[in-house]
């Protein structure tokens, strides 16, 4: 089984996690730029973090046979802090880079005016750089936040197929589906979504435009819940092909729209000199150097 | 203008690239030369517009590195040494790991003594990314102080970069380096871990006088 975790904060995880993830079948990840738990106080703190996402973390993952991508943005939790708004002015440096496969996480936390302004500007950057957008939905008033999110997505003019709205549940999946956006689900030990509920949603709606992630970070979370969910799908009667659709082909299709994927592992023996292997995305093989 | 030696001969690189990626490279080079675009814009996209992967020459060169060095070489024809160093510093500062590595390879091809990129080499040697560490110890490392250069060599041994990546090893190795590698090897043996063959190679380079105290350079 091959798994592409489309949302996981590996910066906060140990090498033991990388080893266990690889053993469970994880071969590729996307790490969205987000809040670090401790509020940051200046722009430089963000750029060092972004540099790590396109530098050290990518290298670290490769040591364990996992291809690491990231998304770059000013996250919703810090978008309302005037000390951090300058981050919006340095994003362009990062959005042209290989392996930066979306603008994200953007969206709402407390639904304030500053958050909305940052959200609008970053949706515009996604359009300008022809990148997908990864949109976080708030933990509090998720329904209201999701509704306003969809309004801003429509106003921005971005193709809904270039947007994933994340951390959805039974109450918020419907409107996102109707709008034609991709639907992201974060499987957590005791909040957000669990494997059994995820399976029921897949039974109700099918596998199209669904992304399943662990969203594992520095909080109580589990990077192997993608695999647990895949096993739950099989136990519920889904086929191996269905599991591959949800756990691999869907994230490859969604993030492949960026033209910036650095896929590894699925094409052993492929000619690495070929610039195009999947919809314009080139192949970078993790080099076993450690 | 400042000369930058190419990582791979231009014709060999184009043979490896094939027709369309070669055309894309030539297009980028023409735009940079004409000033209609900047290195800062072409550099991040260079690999995906051409190709990436090992060149297969046995020296560990990578195609995307050669592409980026050629872009720098073209831009350098219009830049004095100071302006070139400023440009390389910005490309490095804002680069991802691949872009940083290409800047280090470009520095390795710059002999002009007025271009001193040692601050970038020291930044690379601060990381644990073996690809950056290896690229930092090329010919441009002649600008590093004896102290910094020895620690660069030791770091290579420590993180597993083959010493074949270190330029001028035989001519620059001194008694202090041999003593440092001796202590490194003693530690490895005490821990029951193998001493790398490369460490033995350095130890064989000279036999320091055990009574002498080598000054720190």
Interface residues (C-beta under 8 A of the other chain):
Chain A: X51 X54 X55 X56 X58 X59 X93 X96 X97 X98 X99 X259 X260 X272 X273 X274 X275 X280 X281 X282 X283 X284 X285 X287 X289 X290
Chain B: X16 X17 X18 X20 X21 X41 X44 X45 X47 X48 X49 X50 X51 X52 X53 X54 X63 X94 X96 X97 X98 X99 X100 X127 X128 X129 X130 X131 X159 X160
